[in-house]
């Protein structure tokens, strides 16, 4: 499912054409297609989805299935801007699982 | 059915067998991947005599058996089998599989020992040893094996940095980043612990520039044991927006999700909420609705209300619960929910249309600022629903917009949408395309011109408008549209050429009105649209003829002769001049026409070449030069000699296909037949020429083929396929598919039993009335011709079709032709037979 374009671009739902254009340009400058193709693609898709007023209205009136729920889920993951030091148990679990996965794949 | 297992070789049985038999059986078991049996057999053989070949086979069988067990998830058993394998000759076999088994069974200590053994093992390649060193590093770090790390001298040299790496991780996890970095920077970049250093470096950078931090992490390769940590950290750095975090979360394995979210600063309880929400979602809409209402305090009110309203069409009975929590829905919201509910329940089109129409009415009534655009969206949605319901819709050939709207719901809704939001260029294009598809020519002309008024800046709309006015022969107006397009897109060569064509067409109109002065003026305007450095010979021909019509004889003739030279070939050039004379309606017996005729006769004496003939064929194919056959035939007669010679040129099949394509497109089938017949005589075995002979004879309408001709076509297709002549085969196939209108080429079974049944089913209900109206004999004749033109016509000979029709008339004719009457008729027929 395509992520909510407003949250991908980090914009409020009442953003206008100019705001969206400005945000898109600034994001594309940071996440260029050469450096981060996947991320660029998601930003571009989000921009395309709300680039003009008709598209924004279409998204509001005929959203793809599950769109509102995705928006709701993303509100749960709104965190603070600062990074937190890793939890040691979680870090160990990631490392061990990574080793296990690698070993499985190399077999 | 129960799986039949292969009988396993028993120890007692094995003892009685000779070593040769055992080896043979062992090899067979290995080949057939019966590893358990192979282990037993080779064990017995090795016990008899430890030949290296048997030892190797035993080891292979052991590894195979362990792999089988591990695939089934029996890791404990697999590790036991591998350990027994090590005991055979103390060699290290399948070390990664063994490590995997130890890790899966939670034997971390044993796994570490195994990794350390592998790091120092000479049997392994250097890259493998490095990988095991990284694996040992991960195990040392995750087990926090303080005593082993402290006794660093007992570790291989490769792992000497275990101490600083472990300490750095510990400092990092309690937030002492600088201390962690001080320790990590002592780790050399060749160490298996180097990833710890890379991670910490990226972490320090992340506070200022997350993109650079991600770039630092890219130093950890995909094959590294630390790769999952790299992915989780990358995800954490990228968590710029909540949606990204969500998509990152959904793409990561469970343990990485938690790590990434907590590092990105998401509270742990919210992660738990997300998990319970996803669990509720998996249980279905109703469970999700109840879950959301029960845990409403976790979500922002507006988002929660939107999510619940979005679920309402699936759960109409839950509306009360929603209204109890958030207050009553507005009229517009209620009507929208009802309309979506109708769509969701796959209600009939009328019900859906009614529901959305109410929404439209409310929108107009409330006069909301975006009402027009929303109404347009709703109408477009309804057009989609109608299209799904009706398929391709009605045939609206030549219908004006008003009629098309009345007859076709798709047109109606698209036109309503266009009326509500005429500035939506995409919508206008959809409406135009649909109207063109259903043949409503006046309607699409009207829409294209209206759209051009509202979107004078849109090139595609202007192109449509230009085409529309060209079809109505309003060339001046078309030139105006072309000018507007070229103002926005000045280097568009196609539109420039179109502009010249349009102005030439306008000049012809003026010439026909006996206004050569205006024609010359228009053609002068066309001059400026030629590409720099290029001269359009067609335009020069028109200019020359206009000059001749104005009495400027010398200048006019010079221009025309130059233009013919520019065309490259005399005959096609003069034919083009002659066609232009006709198109300009210059008098047939006038001075100009006579001069052109003389020049054409002179050109007729020149020797034809293949490129000249192809140029002539492509000339017939140009839409703006289209002449009725009665005008073209006299011209062709004037170059009769030239054409006869051209027929006798030695054409290659490829070149002939080009010629045939052009002649087919311009419907010059007589000429095609003439060329193909000559070439067929020259090369009788070539399928392409015979195909074009048939095509030419049938004027391109293969559906008129006789049974014999159809059989020939099939044979020619088979021959072309056998000779790998793809071009001929594909052309036969395409022309057949187009002619028979069945969508099938000759390569597919042409008429299935369903096709035959369908044709007869369609005929049967009308047979009685046809016989009543026309009488039996005429009815049979008519039915024969109908059947002959149907997709099954080519399958039968004429006599067979006649018999089929007679039977059909007798069986399904009017009641007067009941079986009794048939009997009577037959009796009467007997009576009429002279004695």
Interface residues (C-beta under 8 A of the other chain):
Chain A: X3 X4 X6 X7 X8 X9 X10 X30 X31 X35 X36 X39 X42 X53 X54 X57 X58 X61 X62 X63 X67 X68 X69 X70 X71 X72 X73 X74 X75 X76 X77 X78 X79 X80 X81 X82 X83 X84 X85 X86 X87 X88 X90 X91 X92 X93 X94 X95 X96 X97 X98 X99 X100 X101 X102 X103 X104 X106 X107
Chain B: X67 X70 X94 X96 X97 X99 X100 X103 X104 X108 X131 X135 X138 X139 X141 X142 X169 X170 X172 X173 X174 X175 X177 X203 X206 X207 X211 X214 X215 X223 X225 X226 X227 X228 X229 X232 X236 X237 X238 X239 X240 X241 X242 X243 X244 X245 X246 X247 X249 X253 X255 X256 X258 X259 X261 X262 X263 X264 X265 X266 X267 X270 X271 X273 X274 X277 X278 X281 X288 X292 X298 X299 X300 X303 X304 X306 X307 X309 X310 X311 X336 X370 X373 X374 X377 X378 X381 X421 X424
